Amino acid sequence: MRHMILRLFINAAALWFVDFLFSGIWFESTGALIVTAIVFGLLNAFIKPLLLILTLPINILTLGLFTFVVNAVILELADWWVDSFFVDGFVTALLASIVISLVSIFLSSILYEE
C-alpha cells in the first residue's frame, strides 16, 4: 500500500512539473491532477507493458529510445480518458514524457529506501 501511494505521489509530482514547464499541458484543478496521476499510473501498470511487448523490435533497433514514444502514447491516453486534463499534441506529449521519466527517476531515487 505504501508503494502505491508513493508511486501516486511521484506521478502527481511529475505531472505537476510538466504542467508548470509546458504551456501545452494543463489541468483544470488539483483534483484533475490527482485523477490523472491515478489514471496515468494504471495505464503504466496495465497498458504500457503490452505496448512495450508489441513494439519490442523497434525498441531494440532504437536502443530503447522508442520507449519515450510509448510513454507519450500513455500520456495521450490519459488525456483521452480524463476530461479535465489536456495535452496539445504528440510532440508536447513526447517532450513531456521525457521530463516525466527524468522526474520519476529522480524522485524514486530519493524517496525509495534501499
C-alpha positions as protocol buffer text, in pm:
chain_id: "A"
residue {
  index: 1
  type: MET
  ca { x: 0 y: 0 z: 0 }
}
residue {
  index: 2
  type: ARG
  ca { x: 283 y: 238 z: 85 }
}
residue {
  index: 3
  type: HIS
  ca { x: 444 y: 168 z: -253 }
}
residue {
  index: 4
  type: MET
  ca { x: 121 y: 255 z: -438 }
}
residue {
  index: 5
  type: ILE
  ca { x: 78 y: 584 z: -251 }
}
residue {
  index: 6
  type: LEU
  ca { x: 442 y: 675 z: -310 }
}
residue {
  index: 7
  type: ARG
  ca { x: 407 y: 591 z: -681 }
}
residue {
  index: 8
  type: LEU
  ca { x: 91 y: 807 z: -695 }
}
residue {
  index: 9
  type: PHE
  ca { x: 280 y: 1096 z: -533 }
}
residue {
  index: 10
  type: ILE
  ca { x: 568 y: 1060 z: -780 }
}
residue {
  index: 11
  type: ASN
  ca { x: 329 y: 1053 z: -1077 }
}
residue {
  index: 12
  type: ALA
  ca { x: 141 y: 1357 z: -946 }
}
residue {
  index: 13
  type: ALA
  ca { x: 464 y: 1549 z: -887 }
}
residue {
  index: 14
  type: ALA
  ca { x: 597 y: 1464 z: -1234 }
}
residue {
  index: 15
  type: LEU
  ca { x: 267 y: 1562 z: -1397 }
}
residue {
  index: 16
  type: TRP
  ca { x: 254 y: 1885 z: -1197 }
}
residue {
  index: 17
  type: PHE
  ca { x: 610 y: 1966 z: -1310 }
}
residue {
  index: 18
  type: VAL
  ca { x: 530 y: 1918 z: -1680 }
}
residue {
  index: 19
  type: ASP
  ca { x: 215 y: 2129 z: -1630 }
}
residue {
  index: 20
  type: PHE
  ca { x: 443 y: 2401 z: -1491 }
}
residue {
  index: 21
  type: LEU
  ca { x: 708 y: 2352 z: -1760 }
}
residue {
  index: 22
  type: PHE
  ca { x: 500 y: 2319 z: -2079 }
}
residue {
  index: 23
  type: SER
  ca { x: 223 y: 2554 z: -2187 }
}
residue {
  index: 24
  type: GLY
  ca { x: 71 y: 2273 z: -2396 }
}
residue {
  index: 25
  type: ILE
  ca { x: -21 y: 2064 z: -2090 }
}
residue {
  index: 26
  type: TRP
  ca { x: -266 y: 2177 z: -1824 }
}
residue {
  index: 27
  type: PHE
  ca { x: -513 y: 2064 z: -1562 }
}
residue {
  index: 28
  type: GLU
  ca { x: -842 y: 2230 z: -1473 }
}
residue {
  index: 29
  type: SER
  ca { x: -793 y: 2169 z: -1099 }
}
residue {
  index: 30
  type: THR
  ca { x: -585 y: 1992 z: -837 }
}
residue {
  index: 31
  type: GLY
  ca { x: -844 y: 1715 z: -832 }
}
residue {
  index: 32
  type: ALA
  ca { x: -788 y: 1668 z: -1204 }
}
residue {
  index: 33
  type: LEU
  ca { x: -415 y: 1633 z: -1135 }
}
residue {
  index: 34
  type: ILE
  ca { x: -478 y: 1358 z: -880 }
}
residue {
  index: 35
  type: VAL
  ca { x: -724 y: 1175 z: -1106 }
}
residue {
  index: 36
  type: THR
  ca { x: -478 y: 1200 z: -1394 }
}
residue {
  index: 37
  type: ALA
  ca { x: -198 y: 1065 z: -1174 }
}
residue {
  index: 38
  type: ILE
  ca { x: -416 y: 765 z: -1084 }
}
residue {
  index: 39
  type: VAL
  ca { x: -516 y: 701 z: -1447 }
}
residue {
  index: 40
  type: PHE
  ca { x: -156 y: 751 z: -1561 }
}
residue {
  index: 41
  type: GLY
  ca { x: -36 y: 501 z: -1301 }
}
residue {
  index: 42
  type: LEU
  ca { x: -299 y: 245 z: -1405 }
}
residue {
  index: 43
  type: LEU
  ca { x: -211 y: 289 z: -1772 }
}
residue {
  index: 44
  type: ASN
  ca { x: 158 y: 245 z: -1688 }
}
residue {
  index: 45
  type: ALA
  ca { x: 78 y: -70 z: -1493 }
}
residue {
  index: 46
  type: PHE
  ca { x: -154 y: -241 z: -1742 }
}
residue {
  index: 47
  type: ILE
  ca { x: -125 y: -92 z: -2093 }
}
residue {
  index: 48
  type: LYS
  ca { x: 241 y: 8 z: -2110 }
}
residue {
  index: 49
  type: PRO
  ca { x: 377 y: -349 z: -2072 }
}
residue {
  index: 50
  type: LEU
  ca { x: 158 y: -463 z: -2363 }
}
residue {
  index: 51
  type: LEU
  ca { x: 274 y: -174 z: -2579 }
}
residue {
  index: 52
  type: LEU
  ca { x: 637 y: -246 z: -2493 }
}
residue {
  index: 53
  type: ILE
  ca { x: 597 y: -610 z: -2596 }
}
residue {
  index: 54
  type: LEU
  ca { x: 426 y: -513 z: -2922 }
}
residue {
  index: 55
  type: THR
  ca { x: 696 y: -258 z: -3006 }
}
residue {
  index: 56
  type: LEU
  ca { x: 990 y: -468 z: -2890 }
}
residue {
  index: 57
  type: PRO
  ca { x: 1160 y: -500 z: -3233 }
}
residue {
  index: 58
  type: ILE
  ca { x: 1160 y: -125 z: -3297 }
}
residue {
  index: 59
  type: ASN
  ca { x: 1258 y: -61 z: -2937 }
}
residue {
  index: 60
  type: ILE
  ca { x: 1560 y: -287 z: -2980 }
}
residue {
  index: 61
  type: LEU
  ca { x: 1654 y: -113 z: -3307 }
}
residue {
  index: 62
  type: THR
  ca { x: 1638 y: 229 z: -3140 }
}
residue {
  index: 63
  type: LEU
  ca { x: 1829 y: 107 z: -2834 }
}
residue {
  index: 64
  type: GLY
  ca { x: 1531 y: 175 z: -2607 }
}
residue {
  index: 65
  type: LEU
  ca { x: 1459 y: 529 z: -2722 }
}
residue {
  index: 66
  type: PHE
  ca { x: 1122 y: 422 z: -2863 }
}
residue {
  index: 67
  type: THR
  ca { x: 1013 y: 380 z: -2502 }
}
residue {
  index: 68
  type: PHE
  ca { x: 968 y: 758 z: -2492 }
}
residue {
  index: 69
  type: VAL
  ca { x: 718 y: 727 z: -2777 }
}
residue {
  index: 70
  type: VAL
  ca { x: 532 y: 458 z: -2581 }
}
residue {
  index: 71
  type: ASN
  ca { x: 532 y: 690 z: -2278 }
}
residue {
  index: 72
  type: ALA
  ca { x: 391 y: 970 z: -2496 }
}
residue {
  index: 73
  type: VAL
  ca { x: 113 y: 737 z: -2613 }
}
residue {
  index: 74
  type: ILE
  ca { x: 33 y: 659 z: -2248 }
}
residue {
  index: 75
  type: LEU
  ca { x: 18 y: 1033 z: -2175 }
}
residue {
  index: 76
  type: GLU
  ca { x: -213 y: 1085 z: -2473 }
}
residue {
  index: 77
  type: LEU
  ca { x: -436 y: 801 z: -2349 }
}
residue {
  index: 78
  type: ALA
  ca { x: -456 y: 971 z: -2009 }
}
residue {
  index: 79
  type: ASP
  ca { x: -555 y: 1291 z: -2190 }
}
residue {
  index: 80
  type: TRP
  ca { x: -826 y: 1098 z: -2374 }
}
residue {
  index: 81
  type: TRP
  ca { x: -966 y: 938 z: -2057 }
}
residue {
  index: 82
  type: VAL
  ca { x: -951 y: 1235 z: -1817 }
}
residue {
  index: 83
  type: ASP
  ca { x: -1174 y: 1519 z: -1935 }
}
residue {
  index: 84
  type: SER
  ca { x: -1006 y: 1788 z: -1724 }
}
residue {
  index: 85
  type: PHE
  ca { x: -650 y: 1708 z: -1839 }
}
residue {
  index: 86
  type: PHE
  ca { x: -525 y: 1843 z: -2171 }
}
residue {
  index: 87
  type: VAL
  ca { x: -222 y: 1778 z: -2392 }
}
residue {
  index: 88
  type: ASP
  ca { x: -191 y: 1996 z: -2703 }
}
residue {
  index: 89
  type: GLY
  ca { x: -20 y: 1749 z: -2934 }
}
residue {
  index: 90
  type: PHE
  ca { x: 202 y: 1448 z: -2974 }
}
residue {
  index: 91
  type: VAL
  ca { x: 528 y: 1645 z: -2977 }
}
residue {
  index: 92
  type: THR
  ca { x: 431 y: 1807 z: -2647 }
}
residue {
  index: 93
  type: ALA
  ca { x: 342 y: 1463 z: -2511 }
}
residue {
  index: 94
  type: LEU
  ca { x: 677 y: 1326 z: -2630 }
}
residue {
  index: 95
  type: LEU
  ca { x: 878 y: 1604 z: -2465 }
}
residue {
  index: 96
  type: ALA
  ca { x: 666 y: 1578 z: -2151 }
}
residue {
  index: 97
  type: SER
  ca { x: 719 y: 1201 z: -2138 }
}
residue {
  index: 98
  type: ILE
  ca { x: 1095 y: 1256 z: -2133 }
}
residue {
  index: 99
  type: VAL
  ca { x: 1062 y: 1505 z: -1846 }
}
residue {
  index: 100
  type: ILE
  ca { x: 820 y: 1278 z: -1659 }
}
residue {
  index: 101
  type: SER
  ca { x: 1068 y: 991 z: -1689 }
}
residue {
  index: 102
  type: LEU
  ca { x: 1353 y: 1205 z: -1556 }
}
residue {
  index: 103
  type: VAL
  ca { x: 1147 y: 1344 z: -1267 }
}
residue {
  index: 104
  type: SER
  ca { x: 1022 y: 995 z: -1180 }
}
residue {
  index: 105
  type: ILE
  ca { x: 1376 y: 855 z: -1177 }
}
residue {
  index: 106
  type: PHE
  ca { x: 1498 y: 1145 z: -962 }
}
residue {
  index: 107
  type: LEU
  ca { x: 1213 y: 1126 z: -709 }
}
residue {
  index: 108
  type: SER
  ca { x: 1225 y: 746 z: -694 }
}
residue {
  index: 109
  type: SER
  ca { x: 1596 y: 756 z: -615 }
}
residue {
  index: 110
  type: ILE
  ca { x: 1531 y: 999 z: -330 }
}
residue {
  index: 111
  type: LEU
  ca { x: 1211 y: 853 z: -184 }
}
residue {
  index: 112
  type: TYR
  ca { x: 1265 y: 479 z: -207 }
}
residue {
  index: 113
  type: GLU
  ca { x: 1477 y: 328 z: 65 }
}
residue {
  index: 114
  type: GLU
  ca { x: 1730 y: 64 z: -31 }
}
